[in-house]
Amino acid sequence: MAPRKLESVSLEPSEDPATFESKNVHQIYDAIATHFSSTRYKPWPIIATFLQNLPTGWVGFDSGTGNGKYLPLPADRPGAIWTIGMDRSRNLLEIARHAGGDDVVREVVWGNVLENAWRPGAFDYAISIATIHHLATYERRKLAVQRLIQAVDPNHGRILIYVWAIEQDELSKRKVVDQDEAVVADEKGKDVMVPWVLSKNLAAKPSEDSSPPEVFNRYYHMFAKGELGTLAKDAAVALGLSVGDPSAEEVGQGVEVVQDGWERSNYYVELRRWSK
């Protein structure tokens, strides 16, 4: 089956982005939580490796944890690190509390990725996986990255961010842009609606009727090549931090980009805080 072209969307100048996100993101994930969670069970390799390589005893948080599939990791060292999950969806958090199915109740918090919810430098690490692309403006996406930077230790804090990419791989069911749109989209990304066809058996109120399944359209900002790395750097600079190799600085605080790449229809960036 050929990939389906996604519907473009734009936020009207008079439209409140928080209200737009509530309608086109938060309410939808509460409605589809059970079905969504049933399709999200396998950790992505780079994220699993990132968590596996963290020192024993570190404490971090997952900003936009969803069903909490990363909370039990690393699989080969259960309990070696402690990840707290935060999400806006109460229904997903109920699932996340029992992520891993090993009778361990996970620590989860109901919250907004834009809020300054944590004491500065409280965590050793933070991850944000497939969350920031649901924010409807550049400024809100930048603020979400700033909250991650602020929440981790200024001397050694580690951050990993994943977002969906315009460039979808050969296995994707989605097509983001046509060839004639590629130049513009490559510069600034593209705002689209991504449909979710709800399974009747896994709906909040299962139905046995023969009517068509309910379809929910979720808002996404699909990132262009280089856009996520630039966003992370902009967020750091706006906080008064240097960006780059700490060996090039004599004093101060900053953020180093450890890796910036693409994996299976996603862009990712890894950041490291430093202070000297």
JOWOCOR-V785909 format. One record per residue. N is the residue number from 1. OMEGA is omega in whole degrees, 0 to 359 (999 if undefined). Layout:
BEGIN
((N;OMEGA) (N;OMEGA))
END
This chain:
BEGIN
((1;181) (2;178) (3;182) (4;178) (5;182) (6;180) (7;177) (8;178) (9;176) (10;178) (11;179) (12;181) (13;182) (14;186) (15;179) (16;183) (17;179) (18;178) (19;178) (20;180) (21;179) (22;182) (23;190) (24;177) (25;191) (26;180) (27;181) (28;182) (29;174) (30;182) (31;186) (32;191) (33;184) (34;180) (35;180) (36;182) (37;182) (38;180) (39;184) (40;184) (41;184) (42;179) (43;175) (44;190) (45;184) (46;179) (47;178) (48;179) (49;178) (50;181) (51;181) (52;184) (53;179) (54;181) (55;176) (56;178) (57;180) (58;180) (59;181) (60;178) (61;180) (62;185) (63;188) (64;190) (65;181) (66;181) (67;173) (68;186) (69;179) (70;183) (71;181) (72;185) (73;5) (74;185) (75;183) (76;178) (77;183) (78;180) (79;182) (80;174) (81;183) (82;181) (83;177) (84;181) (85;176) (86;179) (87;176) (88;183) (89;178) (90;181) (91;176) (92;179) (93;177) (94;177) (95;183) (96;181) (97;183) (98;180) (99;180) (100;176) (101;183) (102;177) (103;175) (104;177) (105;183) (106;175) (107;178) (108;183) (109;174) (110;184) (111;183) (112;183) (113;180) (114;182) (115;177) (116;192) (117;189) (118;171) (119;181) (120;178) (121;186) (122;188) (123;174) (124;182) (125;176) (126;172) (127;175) (128;189) (129;176) (130;181) (131;186) (132;179) (133;176) (134;179) (135;198) (136;179) (137;178) (138;183) (139;179) (140;176) (141;178) (142;180) (143;179) (144;177) (145;178) (146;179) (147;176) (148;181) (149;182) (150;187) (151;184) (152;183) (153;183) (154;182) (155;184) (156;187) (157;180) (158;182) (159;174) (160;183) (161;175) (162;174) (163;177) (164;185) (165;170) (166;182) (167;179) (168;182) (169;187) (170;180) (171;184) (172;175) (173;187) (174;171) (175;188) (176;183) (177;168) (178;183) (179;183) (180;178) (181;192) (182;184) (183;180) (184;182) (185;180) (186;182) (187;189) (188;181) (189;182) (190;178) (191;185) (192;170) (193;181) (194;184) (195;171) (196;179) (197;187) (198;174) (199;180) (200;181) (201;183) (202;177) (203;179) (204;176) (205;183) (206;182) (207;179) (208;181) (209;185) (210;180) (211;180) (212;179) (213;180) (214;180) (215;178) (216;178) (217;183) (218;178) (219;174) (220;163) (221;180) (222;188) (223;174) (224;179) (225;179) (226;185) (227;181) (228;178) (229;178) (230;179) (231;180) (232;179) (233;178) (234;180) (235;180) (236;181) (237;179) (238;176) (239;180) (240;182) (241;172) (242;178) (243;179) (244;182) (245;181) (246;180) (247;180) (248;182) (249;178) (250;178) (251;175) (252;178) (253;182) (254;180) (255;176) (256;174) (257;183) (258;176) (259;184) (260;187) (261;182) (262;177) (263;172) (264;175) (265;179) (266;166) (267;178) (268;174) (269;175) (270;182) (271;175) (272;175) (273;175) (274;180) (275;180) (276;999))
END
